[in-house]
Amino acid sequence: MNCKMDRRPAKVLVVEDHPDLLQFLELVLTRRGWDVITSSSGREALDKLKYTSPRLILLDMWMPGMDGFELARFLKRCSHYRDIPILAVTGLADFDSRELCLEAGCDDYIAKPFTLADLQDRITRLLSRHGPGTESAHRNEDESCRGIKKS
C-alpha cells in the first residue's frame, strides 16, 4: 500500500498533454495502487480540481495554452490548493529548468525520460511528507483563487 496511515489509495492527478504518455502513466500508477485522475490540459485540471481532491499532482510543464508553470503558480497562490504537492515532469533536464519548476511552486522535479522506480520513489516521498489529504469535494473560490486568465 502506498500510504500506511490511510487504507484508501491516494488520489493522484496526472496533467499531461501527450495522450500516449497520459494513458501510460494512468496505467502504471493505477497498477502501483494509486487512484489516478487524468487531465490533458491545465484548464481541464482546474475544472477537475473543483470536484476532486488529489493528494498529489503530476504536472507536465510544457503544454499548449496554460502551461505547467502557470498552473503551478496559480495553485500555490490559491488557499484551496497550495498544500497539494506538485511533481514537475519535463523534458528539460538542466539545472535552470529544475530551478524554474521549483520557483513556479513545484515541490519536486523529474526529467523525461525517467525510470518507473524513480517516479514511484518521488511520488511516495511527496505523499509521505505531506501526510493524508482532505477529501472535500467542491471548493468555493476565494480571492486567492481568482485571476487566472481565460485563454
C-alpha positions, 0 to 999 in steps of 0.5 A: 500500500502506498500510504500506511496511515490511510487504507484508501489509495491516494488520489493522484492527478496526472496533467499531461498533454501527450495522450500516449504518455497520459494513458501510460502513466494512468496505467502504471500508477493505477497498477502501483495502487494509486487512484489516478485522475487524468487531465490533458490540459491545465484548464481541464485540471482546474475544472477537475480540481473543483470536484476532486481532491488529489493528494498529489499532482503530476504536472507536465510543464510544457503544454499548449495554452496554460502551461505547467508553470502557470498552473503551478503558480496559480495553485500555490497562490490559491488557499484551496490548493497550495498544500497539494504537492506538485511533481514537475515532469519535463523534458528539460533536464538542466539545472535552470529548468529544475530551478524554474519548476521549483520557483513556479511552486513545484515541490519536486522535479523529474526529467523525461525520460525517467525510470518507473522506480524513480517516479514511484520513489518521488511520488511516495516521498511527496505523499509521505511528507505531506501526510493524508489529504482532505477529501472535500469535494467542491471548493468555493473560490476565494480571492486567492483563487481568482485571476487566472486568465481565460485563454 
